[in-house]
Amino acid sequence: MSEITDEKLIELALDARKNAYAPYSNYRVGAALLCEDGSVYTGCNIESASYPCGICAERTAMPKAISDGKRSFKTIAVVGSSDEICTPCGMCRQFMYEFAPNLRVLCCNPNGGVKEYSLKELLHAGFGPSSLK
């Protein structure tokens, strides 16, 4: 498998965003998660009339990978649908921290704007299995 570039990962997130179901917010989000083995999993946000039942793009992509047995993650690209850079919500940050506290996070807008963070920067006091021992 060829090396996945940041540009390709962002392109895959943009493509995943096309499948978003966002009739309430009209804010479509796509995510593309690069695993350490080079495989990529994508996800989009899916809203529900019962708001808490919806799911974010990041929490669509990562469980798909986990359910396929993946546990090592390198980078996630997240693209929203406004001019603002899209960053993961707090729930997604904590969820991703459980599996990949050192994850690179590419926060993007659909116009080519990109800001790179580490997940630890976005969730500076996150906790997971190792911190609960």
C-alpha positions as CSV (number, residue, x, y, z in Angstrom):
1,M,0.0,0.0,0.0
2,S,1.4,3.5,-0.9
3,E,2.0,6.1,1.8
4,I,-1.1,8.1,2.5
5,T,-0.3,11.9,2.5
6,D,-2.0,14.5,4.6
7,E,-3.5,15.9,1.4
8,K,-5.0,12.5,0.5
9,L,-6.3,12.0,4.0
10,I,-8.0,15.4,3.8
11,E,-9.5,14.5,0.4
12,L,-10.9,11.2,1.9
13,A,-12.5,13.2,4.7
14,L,-14.0,15.6,2.2
15,D,-15.4,12.7,0.3
16,A,-16.8,11.1,3.5
17,R,-18.5,14.4,4.4
18,K,-20.7,13.9,1.3
19,N,-22.5,11.1,3.2
20,A,-23.3,13.1,6.2
21,Y,-26.8,13.2,7.5
22,A,-27.3,16.6,9.0
23,P,-30.9,17.8,8.5
24,Y,-31.0,19.7,11.8
25,S,-27.7,21.6,11.9
26,N,-26.9,21.5,8.2
27,Y,-23.3,21.2,9.4
28,R,-21.7,18.3,7.5
29,V,-18.5,16.7,8.8
30,G,-16.2,14.1,7.4
31,A,-13.3,12.3,9.0
32,A,-10.6,10.0,7.7
33,L,-8.5,8.0,10.2
34,L,-5.1,6.7,9.2
35,C,-4.0,3.6,11.0
36,E,-0.4,2.7,11.7
37,D,-0.6,-0.1,9.2
38,G,-1.6,2.3,6.4
39,S,-5.2,1.5,6.3
40,V,-7.8,4.3,6.3
41,Y,-11.3,4.4,7.8
42,T,-13.7,7.2,7.1
43,G,-16.8,8.5,8.8
44,C,-19.4,11.3,8.7
45,N,-21.7,12.9,11.2
46,I,-25.2,11.4,11.5
47,E,-27.8,13.4,13.3
48,S,-31.0,12.3,14.9
49,A,-34.2,14.1,15.9
50,S,-33.3,12.8,19.4
51,Y,-30.1,14.9,19.5
52,P,-28.1,12.8,21.9
53,C,-28.5,9.8,19.6
54,G,-26.5,11.4,16.8
55,I,-22.8,10.6,16.2
56,C,-19.9,12.6,15.1
57,A,-17.7,11.8,12.1
58,E,-14.7,10.9,14.3
59,R,-16.8,8.5,16.4
60,T,-18.0,6.9,13.2
61,A,-14.5,6.4,11.7
62,M,-12.7,5.2,14.8
63,P,-15.2,2.5,15.9
64,K,-15.2,1.1,12.3
65,A,-11.5,0.7,12.6
66,I,-11.7,-0.8,16.1
67,S,-14.4,-3.2,15.0
68,D,-12.0,-4.4,12.3
69,G,-9.3,-5.1,15.0
70,K,-7.3,-1.9,14.5
71,R,-5.8,-0.5,17.7
72,S,-2.9,1.7,16.5
73,F,-3.7,5.1,14.9
74,K,-1.5,7.7,13.4
75,T,-3.5,10.7,12.1
76,I,-7.1,11.8,11.7
77,A,-8.4,14.5,9.3
78,V,-11.6,16.3,10.2
79,V,-13.4,18.6,7.7
80,G,-16.5,20.6,8.5
81,S,-18.7,22.6,6.2
82,S,-18.0,26.3,7.1
83,D,-15.1,28.6,6.6
84,E,-14.0,27.9,10.2
85,I,-11.5,25.2,11.0
86,C,-13.4,22.2,12.3
87,T,-12.0,20.7,15.5
88,P,-13.3,17.6,17.3
89,C,-15.9,18.1,20.0
90,G,-15.0,17.3,23.6
91,M,-16.8,13.9,23.5
92,C,-14.8,12.9,20.4
93,R,-11.5,14.1,21.9
94,Q,-12.0,12.0,25.0
95,F,-13.2,9.0,22.9
96,M,-10.1,9.2,20.7
97,Y,-7.8,9.7,23.6
98,E,-8.9,6.3,25.0
99,F,-7.2,4.6,22.0
100,A,-4.7,7.1,20.7
101,P,-3.5,9.8,23.1
102,N,-0.6,10.7,20.7
103,L,-2.9,11.0,17.6
104,R,-2.1,13.8,15.1
105,V,-5.3,15.7,14.3
106,L,-5.7,17.7,11.1
107,C,-8.5,20.2,11.6
108,C,-9.7,21.5,8.3
109,N,-12.2,23.6,6.4
110,P,-13.5,22.8,2.9
111,N,-11.5,25.7,1.4
112,G,-8.1,24.2,2.1
113,G,-7.5,25.6,5.6
114,V,-5.6,23.2,7.8
115,K,-4.4,23.4,11.4
116,E,-2.4,20.5,12.9
117,Y,-2.7,19.6,16.6
118,S,-1.7,16.7,18.7
119,L,-4.7,15.2,20.5
120,K,-2.9,16.0,23.8
121,E,-2.9,19.6,22.8
122,L,-6.7,19.5,22.2
123,L,-7.4,17.5,25.4
124,H,-4.5,18.5,27.7
125,A,-5.9,16.6,30.7
126,G,-7.4,13.6,29.0
127,F,-7.6,10.3,30.7
128,G,-7.6,6.7,29.6
129,P,-7.0,3.2,30.9
130,S,-3.3,3.9,31.8
131,S,-4.3,6.9,33.9
132,L,-6.9,5.0,35.8
133,K,-4.6,2.4,37.3
